[in-house]
Amino acid sequence: MPEENEPRFTRIQQEKRDVILGAALNVFSAGGFRGSTIDQIAEAAGMSKPNVLYYFASKDAIYRSLLQQLLDTWLAPLRQLDPEGDPLEELLKYVRVKLYMSRDFPRESRLFAHEILEGAPQLRDVLETELKALIDAKVAILNDWIERGAIARSDPHHLIFSIWALTQHYADFETQVDAVLGAGHDPFAEAELFLDNLYRRMLAVRE
């Protein structure tokens, strides 16, 4: 439900905004913020530049809207990490979900990578507040599992970083992965087996 101060759009307006955001996702994920223009977005959307600017005030507004949608989607699986669930299975499920999000949302992953590589000019405030608060909360859960002996001891921050790196690699470096593996491979199915085995071995408590 929208907040009182949020703009409300008709169905047609929302459809137009979605077309623009879809086109912008293609443009920004290929060229980053600095390497993209409103003209490119308008061409990709099949709209005139003034029409695009009718729905979004600027390139910055389009980019910010995309990034906010991306963060909401990208962080949802981490938010769902259940402190009452089986610790090892919760973490393995998170790895699987993140891997298949990279498969299903490669443009979004590359867009986020571009933003971070450019110094996070649009997201730094969110990274230092919303993201940090979420990570702090999940690190507390991981530390509790470690202290209870439910998973092997490791650094919780770097455990999360490693999951991000090892899953998003398959989207951000898709061309390299495909070139190295060659034809006849399903990188994500193979990665799922590898990562499940890797983290299961790393996190299982040895008697």
Protein Blocks (a to p, Z undefined) as FASTA:
>chain_A
ZZfklccddfklmmmmmmmmmmmmmmmmmnommlpcfklmmmmnopafklmmmmpgbfkl
mmmmmmmmmmmmmmmmmmmpcfkbcfklmmmmmmmmmmmmmmmmmmlmmmmmmmmmnopm
mlmmmmmmmmmmmmmmmmmmmmmmmmnopaccddfklmmmmmmmmmmmmmmmmmmmmmmn
oghiafklmmmmmmmmmmmmmmpccZZ
